[in-house]
Amino acid sequence: MDSITQSASLCPIRPTEQGIEVLLTRRAFWNYEKNRPMRYPGEWVFAGGSYENRDKKLVRTAVREFREELKYEDVISNTRLLRSDYQDSHGKRYFVEFYAAAIDSDPKFTLTEKGEVIAVKWISPVNALSLIRSEEFDNEQLKEYGRRGLANSEYGIYAVTDRQYPIQNDITLEFIQSIPELRDLY
């Protein structure tokens, strides 16, 4: 791992009667653009991606990636840095920043068959962690990898035999869960 790739994710938050909810995206299993399995296939994560020079700041990366992945055209407001950390994935080292934001609580997204996202869900951080860490979801993921043939060695470092788990996503969900004041900001 020679260099560090900067990246950012957007964590939309909305208040509810029971607390806060976050908007998670379920990643596609196949990357049609690169003709290989998607990174973190089928996982529930915050939308995000790698920095591009035109972004100038990582907060812009988070917003751009969210808009690109979900074809979201409405207002994104009240962005604020939640946390940052490093993560190793597919032979690369990433520095990732997570940004909270407000969006329309009943947003309009355009998900396409060959897009990066196959589903979206508003969910409490505690329920998100429970889902992501459940044995049922783990089994569903492994079954889907097999059904789709993602373990084929021709995919090299992108071959999928076990869950590819973006641990920084989980740490961010735990972090959001630990800050009750976020409810008053959104």
N, C-alpha and C positions, 0 to 999 in steps of 0.2 A: 504494500500500500504506500505508494510514493507521495500522493497528494491528497488533500482533503477537499471533497466536494461540498459546497455550501448548499443547503436546501431549507425549505420552510413549509409549514403546514398551517392551514386555517382551521380554527376550532369554533365554528358558530355555536353560540350559546343563547338559550331562551329561558326565561323564568316560567315556572308552572306553579300550580297550587302546592305541589309536593316538593318543590325545590327547583333545580335547574336541569335542563336537558341539553345535550350536545347533538350536533348533526354528524353522524358517521356515514361514510360511504363504503360500499362493498366493492372491492376491486374485481375487475374482470379476471378470468383465468388465463386468457390468451392475449398477447400483445400482437395485434394484427399489423401494426406499423413495422415491428422488428421481426415478425414471424418466429416467435418463441414464447415460452410461458411468461406471463406477467410477473414482475417482482411482487411478492406477497400475494399470490393468486387467491382470490376468494375471501381475503381477510377484511374485517371491518376496521377501517382506519379513518383518520382525518385526511381530507384531500390535501395534496401537496406535491412538491417536486423540487427539481434542481434549479438553482440560480442561473439566470441568463444576464449578460451584460446590460441589456436594455432595462432590466429591473432596477438597477442602481442601489436598491435596499432589499433586504430579505423579506420585509413586510410586503413589498410589492410582488415578490416571488409567490408568497402565500396566496395573495389575492388573485394574481394571474392564473396560477395553477387551479385554484378553486373554480374560477370562471371557465377555464378551458375544459376541465374534466366534467363539469356539470352543465355547461352552456348556460350559465347563470348571468343574467343581464341586469338584474335589479341592484338596489343599493346595498353596499357593504359598509357598515359604519362602526365606530367605536373600537377600532382595532387596537389591541394592546398586547405587548409581549407577555406570555405566560411563563415560558421557561426555554432553556436551550441545553443541548448536550451533544455528545458524539454517539454514532452508531456505525458498526461495521456490517456491511452487506455486500454479497456477491463480489468479494475481493476488493471492495472500495471502503474507504473511511469517509463518513459523512458528518458534517456539523449541521445540526438541524435546529431551527427555531420554531416554536409553536406560538401562534397568535390567536387570542380570543377575538371574536367579532360578533356584531349583531347583523342579522339578515332578516328578511321578511319571514315571519314565523310560519307562513303557509307558502313556501317558495315554489316557483315554477322551474323545474329542471327538464332538460332534454337529454335523456339517456338513449344512446344508440347501441345497436347490436354489436358493433365493432369498437365501441368506446372503452375508456379505461375504467368506467364505473358501471356496475350492473344493478345497483340498488342504493337507496338512501334511507336513513332512519333517524328520527329524533328519539333519543333514549337517555335515561339518566346515566351518569357515569358508573354508578354501582351496578345497574342492570347491564350496561355495556360490558363491564369487566366480567360479570357473571356469565354472560353469553359467550364472550370470546374465550374464556378459560374453561368452558364446560366440556365434559367428555362427549356429549352429544354433538356439539359443533366440531370438535376435534375429529370424531369419527366421520361426520359428514364431509369435512374437508378432505380427509384421506381417501374416502370413497370417490369423491369427485376427481381428485388427482389421477387415480387409477383409471376411471372411466374416460378421462380426456387424454390419457397417455402422456402425462407431463413428466414422467420419470425417464423418458427416452434419453439415453446417453448422448445422442446427437445434439442435445441442447446445452451440453457442456455445463458451465457453472449455473445455468438457468434451469437445469433439470430439477424436478421437484419430487422428492421421495418422502419428505417430512414437511410439517408445517413450517413455513418461513414466517417467523413471528416478529413484527416490528416492535421490539420491547419498549422503545421510546414512546410509542403510542399509548401503551398501558401505563407507563409512568406518568404521562400527561393526564390520562383519565384519573388516576389516583390523586394527582396534584389538584385538578379541578374540583374533585370531590372534597378535598380538604379546605377549600376556600369558600365558606358560605357567603362572603361579601360579594362574590361574583353575581349572585342573584340580583343585588341592588344596582348593578352596573348595566344590566341588559333588559 
